[in-house]
């Protein structure tokens, strides 16, 4: 079964008959990079943000919780509401909102304003991911779709490899607000690139209505995909949201070392994404199971072996490789379950992913405020083990014959 099948798309009157090809894919990738970096930037800036507003690490973790929960609702709501709109117009509006949210975050006079900015971010995440993750079939020929999906998903680890370390470095030099201001400027540049490279795109013939979404939820493959995605994302973000406090308190790493470790983690994530791209299309079950098992090993061993710099470095590299494979594996699962409705599959993927990020950050914050960052990592590891077993038993053996 092919990874995705393009829904028949209607060209807009007066628009080009061909899609934007690789320049458009790269523009969408840049948009995802801006969103992912903005979303996870607080992971590297949690401590200085908390110090500014005099709040605990758990309370600062709401900057991760709110966007995830809002995105889970926004994914179906915005996609359904705009189902007849030009996809390029929708994506451009979302990037403009993202730039405004970044600037509000940068100049927030109080923590409440930060949370308002993060709510706006959640709306952008939910809608952009839902529409953007299903665009590959409309931008490149069928034999390039798996590669296009891989390219788009390189933005996820690149957010860690470039965005977060750069934000942490800028935050250490000019304050955490400067990092968000820089993201606002970057997002405006991405908006310009998207406007130039992405052609007008009418909605697909299979529009994403509530009936389509309800229909997908009756499919066994979709339901098991939701379960495994919930478990692995809960494990990852429950631990990763609070990895900076762990590195500071347990590994005794300073800001410069933490920035370097997050950079190494992100580089490993990029490698994991590249390795998993075609592997997920041909052998989803072993790819997803291996990623979950490696993530479990890394998070379970960090409290034991991550007390020193070398130990923490090795395990963060392992963690990065493991998680780098997760988003593309998860999307491959949903697309395989709904090859006739890739945009609807993207909605379910985004909603489940983002809702779990919010839940994970919230639960992790409750645990870290009552216990220690090490306890959070041990619980994350146990959850990842459960995800590995579930994927081994329920994942499709393969999602494409190519």
Helices and strands as residue ranges (DSSP letters): H 21-53, H 57-60, H 62-81, H 87-106, H 111-132, H 136-139, G 142-144, H 145-158, I 159-164, H 165-174, H 176-197, H 210-217, H 220-240, H 243-249, H 255-282, H 284-305, H 309-324, H 326-337, H 342-370, H 373-394
